[in-house]
Amino acid sequence: MIPSGGSLADALKFYKEQMGFSVSWQAGGIAGINRDAISFNLVENDNRQWADNASFSIAVSNLDALYDEYRGIAARVGPLETKAWGRREFHLIVPSGVCLQFYGQND
């Protein structure tokens, strides 16, 4: 469950328009979103402490292409880099404060 950071409608708009997700279902204050093999549930919740302390690590098959797609969106996008532990990755912080970390599945 990922907190929306306020309005579920605004969060859905961000995930659809900025990140390329589709809404697979919606009921009340919860919605399921997906892109390729990645699925999340968004819940309407504006608890900033929860959002600021939530992070998700996601393996992707074409890290460079995803970074190129996401580095210009309305989020705080960090650099694509190889970490000290040897994994190539980047992170972004969505408007709600949640951190999404993407890394190369085959790296």
C-alpha positions in Angstrom: 0.0 0.0 0.0 1.4 3.3 -1.1 0.0 6.5 0.6 -1.5 9.0 -1.9 -0.3 12.0 0.1 -3.7 13.5 0.0 -6.1 13.3 -2.9 -6.3 9.8 -4.5 -7.4 11.5 -7.7 -4.3 13.7 -7.8 -2.0 10.7 -7.0 -3.6 8.6 -9.8 -3.2 11.5 -12.2 0.5 11.7 -11.3 1.1 7.9 -11.6 -0.8 7.8 -14.9 0.4 10.9 -16.7 4.0 11.1 -15.3 4.9 7.5 -14.7 2.9 5.6 -17.3 0.8 3.5 -15.0 -2.7 2.3 -15.7 -5.5 2.1 -13.2 -6.7 -1.6 -12.9 -9.4 -1.0 -10.3 -10.7 1.6 -7.9 -13.0 1.4 -4.9 -13.5 4.2 -2.4 -10.2 5.5 -1.2 -8.1 2.7 -2.7 -6.9 2.0 -6.3 -4.8 -0.6 -8.0 -2.3 0.6 -10.6 0.1 -1.3 -12.9 2.7 -0.9 -15.5 4.2 -4.0 -17.2 4.8 -6.5 -14.4 4.7 -3.9 -11.6 1.5 -3.5 -9.5 0.8 -1.3 -6.5 -2.2 -0.4 -4.4 -2.6 3.3 -3.7 -4.5 4.3 -0.6 -5.9 7.8 0.1 -3.9 8.9 3.1 -2.1 12.2 3.8 0.1 10.9 6.7 3.3 12.6 5.7 5.4 10.6 8.3 4.2 7.3 6.7 4.9 8.5 3.2 8.3 10.0 4.1 9.4 6.7 5.6 8.1 4.4 2.8 10.3 3.1 0.1 10.1 0.4 -2.5 12.9 -1.3 -4.5 11.8 -2.3 -8.0 13.8 -4.4 -10.5 13.4 -3.4 -14.1 14.8 -4.9 -17.3 15.9 -1.7 -19.1 17.1 0.7 -16.4 18.7 3.2 -18.8 15.5 3.7 -20.8 13.4 4.1 -17.6 15.8 6.6 -16.2 15.6 8.6 -19.5 11.8 8.5 -19.3 11.6 9.5 -15.6 14.3 12.1 -15.2 12.1 14.8 -16.5 8.9 14.1 -14.5 7.5 16.1 -11.7 9.3 14.2 -9.0 12.7 14.4 -7.3 14.8 12.1 -9.4 18.3 11.1 -8.3 21.2 10.2 -10.5 21.6 6.9 -12.2 24.7 5.5 -10.6 26.5 2.4 -9.5 26.4 2.1 -5.8 29.2 0.9 -3.5 27.6 -2.5 -3.4 27.9 -2.8 -7.2 24.2 -2.3 -8.2 23.2 0.3 -10.8 20.1 2.2 -9.7 18.3 5.5 -9.3 15.6 6.6 -7.0 12.8 9.1 -7.3 10.6 10.6 -4.6 7.0 11.1 -5.7 4.9 14.1 -4.6 3.5 12.2 -1.6 7.1 11.7 -0.3 7.4 8.0 -1.1 10.7 6.9 -2.4 10.8 4.5 -5.4 14.2 2.9 -6.1 14.7 1.3 -9.5 17.6 -1.1 -10.3 18.7 -3.1 -13.2 17.3 -6.6 -13.0 20.2 -8.1 -14.9 22.9 -5.8 -13.5 
